[in-house]
Amino acid sequence: MERTYKLIKLVGISHNSYEEAIENAIEAASKTHSQLDWFQVIEQRGKITDGKIAEFQVILEASFKVIQK
């Protein structure tokens, strides 16, 4: 069966970890895109304040299936 997916780009942020940043992004996106199917992390980075990690940031792509008639 042929399938088509729509990709969306997300940025997740956490003060605790990259994993939590991913979870935050997916959870927020799921509120408007209930059929998310998969994701991949494109980039990880962070913010440094006063010599300490202040924030974990991830850029990821997530997809959902496009309904074909």
N, CA, C and O atoms as a CHARMM CRD file, in Angstrom:
* protein
*
  276
    1    1 MET  N      0.84300  -1.18200   0.00000 PROA 1      0.00000
    2    1 MET  CA     0.00000   0.00000   0.00000 PROA 1      0.00000
    3    1 MET  C      0.89000   1.24800   0.00000 PROA 1      0.00000
    4    1 MET  O      1.82600   1.35700   0.79300 PROA 1      0.00000
    5    2 GLU  N      0.59000   2.16100  -0.88000 PROA 2      0.00000
    6    2 GLU  CA     1.35700   3.39600  -0.96000 PROA 2      0.00000
    7    2 GLU  C      0.91200   4.35500   0.13600 PROA 2      0.00000
    8    2 GLU  O     -0.26800   4.43800   0.47700 PROA 2      0.00000
    9    3 ARG  N      1.89000   5.07500   0.67600 PROA 3      0.00000
   10    3 ARG  CA     1.58800   6.02000   1.74600 PROA 3      0.00000
   11    3 ARG  C      2.33300   7.32200   1.49500 PROA 3      0.00000
   12    3 ARG  O      3.37900   7.34800   0.84600 PROA 3      0.00000
   13    4 THR  N      1.77500   8.39100   2.02000 PROA 4      0.00000
   14    4 THR  CA     2.41700   9.69900   1.96500 PROA 4      0.00000
   15    4 THR  C      2.38800  10.29300   3.36100 PROA 4      0.00000
   16    4 THR  O      1.39000  10.18900   4.07400 PROA 4      0.00000
   17    5 TYR  N      3.49700  10.91800   3.74400 PROA 5      0.00000
   18    5 TYR  CA     3.58800  11.51500   5.06700 PROA 5      0.00000
   19    5 TYR  C      3.89400  13.00300   4.96000 PROA 5      0.00000
   20    5 TYR  O      4.57300  13.44500   4.03300 PROA 5      0.00000
   21    6 LYS  N      3.39400  13.75300   5.90100 PROA 6      0.00000
   22    6 LYS  CA     3.70100  15.17900   6.03600 PROA 6      0.00000
   23    6 LYS  C      4.73800  15.30600   7.14300 PROA 6      0.00000
   24    6 LYS  O      4.57400  14.73800   8.22200 PROA 6      0.00000
   25    7 LEU  N      5.81900  16.05900   6.87100 PROA 7      0.00000
   26    7 LEU  CA     6.84600  16.31400   7.87400 PROA 7      0.00000
   27    7 LEU  C      6.64900  17.68900   8.48500 PROA 7      0.00000
   28    7 LEU  O      6.37700  18.66300   7.78500 PROA 7      0.00000
   29    8 ILE  N      6.79000  17.75200   9.79100 PROA 8      0.00000
   30    8 ILE  CA     6.79100  19.04200  10.47800 PROA 8      0.00000
   31    8 ILE  C      8.07200  19.14600  11.29000 PROA 8      0.00000
   32    8 ILE  O      8.58000  18.14600  11.79800 PROA 8      0.00000
   33    9 LYS  N      8.57900  20.33900  11.40400 PROA 9      0.00000
   34    9 LYS  CA     9.80600  20.57200  12.17300 PROA 9      0.00000
   35    9 LYS  C      9.42200  21.17300  13.51700 PROA 9      0.00000
   36    9 LYS  O      8.59300  22.08000  13.58700 PROA 9      0.00000
   37   10 LEU  N     10.02800  20.66500  14.58100 PROA 10     0.00000
   38   10 LEU  CA     9.72400  21.09300  15.94100 PROA 10     0.00000
   39   10 LEU  C     11.01600  21.45000  16.68000 PROA 10     0.00000
   40   10 LEU  O     12.08600  20.92300  16.37400 PROA 10     0.00000
   41   11 VAL  N     10.90000  22.33800  17.64000 PROA 11     0.00000
   42   11 VAL  CA    12.00200  22.64100  18.54500 PROA 11     0.00000
   43   11 VAL  C     11.49900  22.37800  19.96200 PROA 11     0.00000
   44   11 VAL  O     10.53500  22.99600  20.41500 PROA 11     0.00000
   45   12 GLY  N     12.15500  21.46500  20.64500 PROA 12     0.00000
   46   12 GLY  CA    11.79900  21.16200  22.02600 PROA 12     0.00000
   47   12 GLY  C     12.85000  21.72800  22.96800 PROA 12     0.00000
   48   12 GLY  O     14.04100  21.74300  22.65600 PROA 12     0.00000
   49   13 ILE  N     12.39500  22.19100  24.11700 PROA 13     0.00000
   50   13 ILE  CA    13.30000  22.80900  25.09800 PROA 13     0.00000
   51   13 ILE  C     13.00700  22.23400  26.48300 PROA 13     0.00000
   52   13 ILE  O     11.85500  22.00600  26.84900 PROA 13     0.00000
   53   14 SER  N     14.07100  22.01000  27.23400 PROA 14     0.00000
   54   14 SER  CA    13.94700  21.53200  28.60900 PROA 14     0.00000
   55   14 SER  C     15.09500  22.10100  29.42400 PROA 14     0.00000
   56   14 SER  O     16.16700  22.38300  28.88800 PROA 14     0.00000
   57   15 HSD  N     14.87300  22.26600  30.70400 PROA 15     0.00000
   58   15 HSD  CA    15.93600  22.67800  31.61800 PROA 15     0.00000
   59   15 HSD  C     16.64400  21.46800  32.21700 PROA 15     0.00000
   60   15 HSD  O     17.62900  21.61400  32.94000 PROA 15     0.00000
   61   16 ASN  N     16.12800  20.24500  31.90700 PROA 16     0.00000
   62   16 ASN  CA    16.65100  19.04000  32.53800 PROA 16     0.00000
   63   16 ASN  C     17.46100  18.11800  31.63600 PROA 16     0.00000
   64   16 ASN  O     18.51100  17.62500  32.04500 PROA 16     0.00000
   65   17 SER  N     16.98100  17.87400  30.39200 PROA 17     0.00000
   66   17 SER  CA    17.66000  16.89600  29.53600 PROA 17     0.00000
   67   17 SER  C     17.18900  16.99700  28.08800 PROA 17     0.00000
   68   17 SER  O     16.14900  17.58400  27.79100 PROA 17     0.00000
   69   18 TYR  N     17.99100  16.40100  27.19000 PROA 18     0.00000
   70   18 TYR  CA    17.58700  16.31300  25.78300 PROA 18     0.00000
   71   18 TYR  C     16.34900  15.43500  25.64200 PROA 18     0.00000
   72   18 TYR  O     15.44100  15.74600  24.87200 PROA 18     0.00000
   73   19 GLU  N     16.32200  14.33600  26.39300 PROA 19     0.00000
   74   19 GLU  CA    15.17500  13.42500  26.33000 PROA 19     0.00000
   75   19 GLU  C     13.88400  14.16200  26.69500 PROA 19     0.00000
   76   19 GLU  O     12.86800  14.00400  26.01800 PROA 19     0.00000
   77   20 GLU  N     13.92100  14.94700  27.73900 PROA 20     0.00000
   78   20 GLU  CA    12.73400  15.70300  28.14600 PROA 20     0.00000
   79   20 GLU  C     12.37200  16.76100  27.09400 PROA 20     0.00000
   80   20 GLU  O     11.19200  17.03800  26.87800 PROA 20     0.00000
   81   21 ALA  N     13.36600  17.34100  26.45100 PROA 21     0.00000
   82   21 ALA  CA    13.09500  18.31100  25.39000 PROA 21     0.00000
   83   21 ALA  C     12.35400  17.64400  24.23400 PROA 21     0.00000
   84   21 ALA  O     11.42700  18.22700  23.67200 PROA 21     0.00000
   85   22 ILE  N     12.76100  16.42000  23.87800 PROA 22     0.00000
   86   22 ILE  CA    12.06100  15.66500  22.83500 PROA 22     0.00000
   87   22 ILE  C     10.63100  15.38300  23.26900 PROA 22     0.00000
   88   22 ILE  O      9.69200  15.60400  22.50400 PROA 22     0.00000
   89   23 GLU  N     10.46500  14.90000  24.48300 PROA 23     0.00000
   90   23 GLU  CA     9.12500  14.58200  24.98900 PROA 23     0.00000
   91   23 GLU  C      8.23500  15.82600  25.00400 PROA 23     0.00000
   92   23 GLU  O      7.05600  15.74300  24.65900 PROA 23     0.00000
   93   24 ASN  N      8.78200  16.96900  25.39700 PROA 24     0.00000
   94   24 ASN  CA     8.00600  18.20900  25.42200 PROA 24     0.00000
   95   24 ASN  C      7.53000  18.58500  24.02500 PROA 24     0.00000
   96   24 ASN  O      6.37900  18.98600  23.85000 PROA 24     0.00000
   97   25 ALA  N      8.40100  18.46100  23.03300 PROA 25     0.00000
   98   25 ALA  CA     8.03000  18.80700  21.65800 PROA 25     0.00000
   99   25 ALA  C      6.95000  17.87900  21.12300 PROA 25     0.00000
  100   25 ALA  O      5.97500  18.33600  20.52500 PROA 25     0.00000
  101   26 ILE  N      7.11900  16.58000  21.33300 PROA 26     0.00000
  102   26 ILE  CA     6.13600  15.60700  20.83000 PROA 26     0.00000
  103   26 ILE  C      4.79700  15.77500  21.53500 PROA 26     0.00000
  104   26 ILE  O      3.74600  15.72100  20.89600 PROA 26     0.00000
  105   27 GLU  N      4.82800  15.97600  22.83700 PROA 27     0.00000
  106   27 GLU  CA     3.58900  16.15100  23.59800 PROA 27     0.00000
  107   27 GLU  C      2.83600  17.39800  23.13000 PROA 27     0.00000
  108   27 GLU  O      1.61800  17.35200  22.95800 PROA 27     0.00000
  109   28 ALA  N      3.53500  18.49500  22.92600 PROA 28     0.00000
  110   28 ALA  CA     2.88700  19.73200  22.47300 PROA 28     0.00000
  111   28 ALA  C      2.32300  19.57000  21.05800 PROA 28     0.00000
  112   28 ALA  O      1.19700  19.98300  20.78400 PROA 28     0.00000
  113   29 ALA  N      3.11200  18.96800  20.16500 PROA 29     0.00000
  114   29 ALA  CA     2.65700  18.78500  18.78300 PROA 29     0.00000
  115   29 ALA  C      1.47300  17.83000  18.70200 PROA 29     0.00000
  116   29 ALA  O      0.61600  17.97700  17.83100 PROA 29     0.00000
  117   30 SER  N      1.41900  16.86000  19.59700 PROA 30     0.00000
  118   30 SER  CA     0.32300  15.88500  19.59400 PROA 30     0.00000
  119   30 SER  C     -1.02300  16.51200  19.92500 PROA 30     0.00000
  120   30 SER  O     -2.06800  15.92800  19.63600 PROA 30     0.00000
  121   31 LYS  N     -1.00700  17.67900  20.52100 PROA 31     0.00000
  122   31 LYS  CA    -2.26400  18.35500  20.83600 PROA 31     0.00000
  123   31 LYS  C     -2.96800  18.84900  19.57600 PROA 31     0.00000
  124   31 LYS  O     -4.19500  18.94700  19.55200 PROA 31     0.00000
  125   32 THR  N     -2.20300  19.16200  18.52700 PROA 32     0.00000
  126   32 THR  CA    -2.82000  19.61800  17.27400 PROA 32     0.00000
  127   32 THR  C     -2.66700  18.60500  16.14800 PROA 32     0.00000
  128   32 THR  O     -3.38300  18.68200  15.15000 PROA 32     0.00000
  129   33 HSD  N     -1.74900  17.66000  16.29000 PROA 33     0.00000
  130   33 HSD  CA    -1.54300  16.60800  15.29500 PROA 33     0.00000
  131   33 HSD  C     -1.65600  15.26800  16.02100 PROA 33     0.00000
  132   33 HSD  O     -0.65000  14.71600  16.46700 PROA 33     0.00000
  133   34 SER  N     -2.85600  14.75400  16.13900 PROA 34     0.00000
  134   34 SER  CA    -3.08300  13.57100  16.97500 PROA 34     0.00000
  135   34 SER  C     -2.54600  12.27700  16.36800 PROA 34     0.00000
  136   34 SER  O     -2.45000  11.27400  17.07500 PROA 34     0.00000
  137   35 GLN  N     -2.19800  12.26600  15.10000 PROA 35     0.00000
  138   35 GLN  CA    -1.76000  11.03000  14.45300 PROA 35     0.00000
  139   35 GLN  C     -0.26500  11.01900  14.14200 PROA 35     0.00000
  140   35 GLN  O      0.14000  10.45400  13.12700 PROA 35     0.00000
  141   36 LEU  N      0.55800  11.62600  14.98500 PROA 36     0.00000
  142   36 LEU  CA     2.00200  11.58500  14.74500 PROA 36     0.00000
  143   36 LEU  C      2.46400  10.13100  14.71900 PROA 36     0.00000
  144   36 LEU  O      2.03100   9.30800  15.52400 PROA 36     0.00000
  145   37 ASP  N      3.35400   9.83800  13.77300 PROA 37     0.00000
  146   37 ASP  CA     3.74100   8.45100  13.55000 PROA 37     0.00000
  147   37 ASP  C      5.19000   8.17000  13.94000 PROA 37     0.00000
  148   37 ASP  O      5.46900   7.13300  14.54200 PROA 37     0.00000
  149   38 TRP  N      6.11400   9.06600  13.61200 PROA 38     0.00000
  150   38 TRP  CA     7.52000   8.86900  13.95500 PROA 38     0.00000
  151   38 TRP  C      8.22400  10.20900  14.05100 PROA 38     0.00000
  152   38 TRP  O      7.68200  11.23700  13.64400 PROA 38     0.00000
  153   39 PHE  N      9.43500  10.19300  14.59000 PROA 39     0.00000
  154   39 PHE  CA    10.22700  11.42200  14.68200 PROA 39     0.00000
  155   39 PHE  C     11.69600  11.07400  14.52000 PROA 39     0.00000
  156   39 PHE  O     12.10100   9.92700  14.71000 PROA 39     0.00000
  157   40 GLN  N     12.48600  12.07500  14.16900 PROA 40     0.00000
  158   40 GLN  CA    13.94100  11.92000  14.17200 PROA 40     0.00000
  159   40 GLN  C     14.56200  13.22300  14.64400 PROA 40     0.00000
  160   40 GLN  O     14.13300  14.31200  14.26300 PROA 40     0.00000
  161   41 VAL  N     15.57000  13.09000  15.47100 PROA 41     0.00000
  162   41 VAL  CA    16.27800  14.25300  15.98900 PROA 41     0.00000
  163   41 VAL  C     17.26800  14.71700  14.92500 PROA 41     0.00000
  164   41 VAL  O     18.08600  13.93600  14.44000 PROA 41     0.00000
  165   42 ILE  N     17.18400  15.98500  14.57200 PROA 42     0.00000
  166   42 ILE  CA    18.04600  16.57400  13.55800 PROA 42     0.00000
  167   42 ILE  C     19.26400  17.23400  14.20700 PROA 42     0.00000
  168   42 ILE  O     20.37900  17.15400  13.69100 PROA 42     0.00000
  169   43 GLU  N     19.03000  17.88400  15.34100 PROA 43     0.00000
  170   43 GLU  CA    20.11200  18.64000  15.98200 PROA 43     0.00000
  171   43 GLU  C     19.87800  18.72300  17.48300 PROA 43     0.00000
  172   43 GLU  O     18.73900  18.82900  17.93900 PROA 43     0.00000
  173   44 GLN  N     20.95400  18.67500  18.23800 PROA 44     0.00000
  174   44 GLN  CA    20.91700  18.91000  19.67700 PROA 44     0.00000
  175   44 GLN  C     21.83500  20.07900  19.97700 PROA 44     0.00000
  176   44 GLN  O     22.93400  20.18200  19.43200 PROA 44     0.00000
  177   45 ARG  N     21.37200  20.94800  20.84100 PROA 45     0.00000
  178   45 ARG  CA    22.21000  22.07200  21.26500 PROA 45     0.00000
  179   45 ARG  C     21.72700  22.52900  22.62700 PROA 45     0.00000
  180   45 ARG  O     20.76300  21.98600  23.16600 PROA 45     0.00000
  181   46 GLY  N     22.38800  23.51600  23.17800 PROA 46     0.00000
  182   46 GLY  CA    21.98400  24.00300  24.47900 PROA 46     0.00000
  183   46 GLY  C     22.39900  25.43700  24.69900 PROA 46     0.00000
  184   46 GLY  O     23.15600  26.02400  23.92600 PROA 46     0.00000
  185   47 LYS  N     21.87700  25.97600  25.77500 PROA 47     0.00000
  186   47 LYS  CA    22.19100  27.34700  26.16800 PROA 47     0.00000
  187   47 LYS  C     23.03900  27.29400  27.43100 PROA 47     0.00000
  188   47 LYS  O     22.76200  26.52400  28.35100 PROA 47     0.00000
  189   48 ILE  N     24.07300  28.12100  27.46000 PROA 48     0.00000
  190   48 ILE  CA    24.95700  28.18900  28.61900 PROA 48     0.00000
  191   48 ILE  C     24.77300  29.54900  29.28300 PROA 48     0.00000
  192   48 ILE  O     24.80900  30.58700  28.62200 PROA 48     0.00000
  193   49 THR  N     24.57900  29.52700  30.58200 PROA 49     0.00000
  194   49 THR  CA    24.46400  30.75200  31.36100 PROA 49     0.00000
  195   49 THR  C     25.38300  30.63300  32.57100 PROA 49     0.00000
  196   49 THR  O     25.29600  29.67000  33.33400 PROA 49     0.00000
  197   50 ASP  N     26.24800  31.59800  32.73900 PROA 50     0.00000
  198   50 ASP  CA    27.20400  31.61300  33.86000 PROA 50     0.00000
  199   50 ASP  C     28.01600  30.32500  33.94600 PROA 50     0.00000
  200   50 ASP  O     28.28200  29.81700  35.03500 PROA 50     0.00000
  201   51 GLY  N     28.40600  29.80100  32.78200 PROA 51     0.00000
  202   51 GLY  CA    29.25300  28.62300  32.74700 PROA 51     0.00000
  203   51 GLY  C     28.55300  27.30900  33.01300 PROA 51     0.00000
  204   51 GLY  O     29.21100  26.27900  33.15600 PROA 51     0.00000
  205   52 LYS  N     27.21600  27.32200  33.08400 PROA 52     0.00000
  206   52 LYS  CA    26.45600  26.09800  33.34400 PROA 52     0.00000
  207   52 LYS  C     25.38300  25.92400  32.27700 PROA 52     0.00000
  208   52 LYS  O     24.91800  26.89100  31.67400 PROA 52     0.00000
  209   53 ILE  N     25.00300  24.66800  32.06000 PROA 53     0.00000
  210   53 ILE  CA    23.93300  24.40200  31.10100 PROA 53     0.00000
  211   53 ILE  C     22.63000  24.94100  31.67000 PROA 53     0.00000
  212   53 ILE  O     22.18800  24.54600  32.74900 PROA 53     0.00000
  213   54 ALA  N     22.02800  25.85400  30.91600 PROA 54     0.00000
  214   54 ALA  CA    20.77300  26.46200  31.35000 PROA 54     0.00000
  215   54 ALA  C     19.57100  25.83200  30.65200 PROA 54     0.00000
  216   54 ALA  O     18.45000  25.88100  31.15900 PROA 54     0.00000
  217   55 GLU  N     19.81900  25.23600  29.47600 PROA 55     0.00000
  218   55 GLU  CA    18.69000  24.76100  28.68500 PROA 55     0.00000
  219   55 GLU  C     19.18300  23.74300  27.65100 PROA 55     0.00000
  220   55 GLU  O     20.22800  23.92900  27.02900 PROA 55     0.00000
  221   56 PHE  N     18.42100  22.68100  27.48400 PROA 56     0.00000
  222   56 PHE  CA    18.67400  21.69000  26.43800 PROA 56     0.00000
  223   56 PHE  C     17.68000  21.94900  25.31500 PROA 56     0.00000
  224   56 PHE  O     16.48800  22.13100  25.56000 PROA 56     0.00000
  225   57 GLN  N     18.17800  21.96600  24.07600 PROA 57     0.00000
  226   57 GLN  CA    17.32200  22.24900  22.92700 PROA 57     0.00000
  227   57 GLN  C     17.51600  21.14700  21.88300 PROA 57     0.00000
  228   57 GLN  O     18.63800  20.70900  21.62800 PROA 57     0.00000
  229   58 VAL  N     16.41000  20.70800  21.28800 PROA 58     0.00000
  230   58 VAL  CA    16.48100  19.73900  20.18800 PROA 58     0.00000
  231   58 VAL  C     15.63300  20.24600  19.02900 PROA 58     0.00000
  232   58 VAL  O     14.55300  20.80600  19.21900 PROA 58     0.00000
  233   59 ILE  N     16.14500  20.03900  17.84400 PROA 59     0.00000
  234   59 ILE  CA    15.35300  20.26500  16.64100 PROA 59     0.00000
  235   59 ILE  C     15.02700  18.87900  16.11000 PROA 59     0.00000
  236   59 ILE  O     15.92100  18.04900  15.93800 PROA 59     0.00000
  237   60 LEU  N     13.76300  18.62900  15.85200 PROA 60     0.00000
  238   60 LEU  CA    13.37100  17.32200  15.34900 PROA 60     0.00000
  239   60 LEU  C     12.31800  17.45500  14.27500 PROA 60     0.00000
  240   60 LEU  O     11.63100  18.47000  14.17000 PROA 60     0.00000
  241   61 GLU  N     12.20600  16.40800  13.47900 PROA 61     0.00000
  242   61 GLU  CA    11.14400  16.30200  12.49200 PROA 61     0.00000
  243   61 GLU  C     10.21600  15.21000  12.94400 PROA 61     0.00000
  244   61 GLU  O     10.66200  14.16200  13.41400 PROA 61     0.00000
  245   62 ALA  N      8.93300  15.44100  12.80900 PROA 62     0.00000
  246   62 ALA  CA     7.92800  14.43200  13.12000 PROA 62     0.00000
  247   62 ALA  C      7.02600  14.32000  11.91300 PROA 62     0.00000
  248   62 ALA  O      6.92000  15.25100  11.11500 PROA 62     0.00000
  249   63 SER  N      6.37600  13.17900  11.78000 PROA 63     0.00000
  250   63 SER  CA     5.52300  13.00100  10.61000 PROA 63     0.00000
  251   63 SER  C      4.17500  12.41200  11.00800 PROA 63     0.00000
  252   63 SER  O      4.01200  11.77500  12.04900 PROA 63     0.00000
  253   64 PHE  N      3.22800  12.66000  10.12500 PROA 64     0.00000
  254   64 PHE  CA     1.93200  12.01200  10.22800 PROA 64     0.00000
  255   64 PHE  C      1.47100  11.63300   8.83200 PROA 64     0.00000
  256   64 PHE  O      1.83500  12.28000   7.85000 PROA 64     0.00000
  257   65 LYS  N      0.68500  10.60500   8.75300 PROA 65     0.00000
  258   65 LYS  CA     0.23400  10.09200   7.47400 PROA 65     0.00000
  259   65 LYS  C     -0.80600  11.01500   6.85300 PROA 65     0.00000
  260   65 LYS  O     -1.73100  11.47100   7.52500 PROA 65     0.00000
  261   66 VAL  N     -0.64300  11.28100   5.57600 PROA 66     0.00000
  262   66 VAL  CA    -1.62200  12.06200   4.82900 PROA 66     0.00000
  263   66 VAL  C     -2.68100  11.09900   4.33900 PROA 66     0.00000
  264   66 VAL  O     -2.36600  10.09000   3.70800 PROA 66     0.00000
  265   67 ILE  N     -3.92000  11.40100   4.62100 PROA 67     0.00000
  266   67 ILE  CA    -5.01600  10.53500   4.20700 PROA 67     0.00000
  267   67 ILE  C     -5.21900  10.65400   2.70800 PROA 67     0.00000
  268   67 ILE  O     -5.43200  11.74400   2.17900 PROA 67     0.00000
  269   68 GLN  N     -5.15000   9.52500   2.04000 PROA 68     0.00000
  270   68 GLN  CA    -5.34400   9.50500   0.59400 PROA 68     0.00000
  271   68 GLN  C     -6.70200   8.90800   0.28500 PROA 68     0.00000
  272   68 GLN  O     -7.09600   7.90000   0.87100 PROA 68     0.00000
  273   69 LYS  N     -7.41200   9.52800  -0.63200 PROA 69     0.00000
  274   69 LYS  CA    -8.74900   9.03100  -0.99400 PROA 69     0.00000
  275   69 LYS  C     -8.69400   8.28800  -2.30600 PROA 69     0.00000
  276   69 LYS  O     -9.71800   7.79400  -2.78000 PROA 69     0.00000
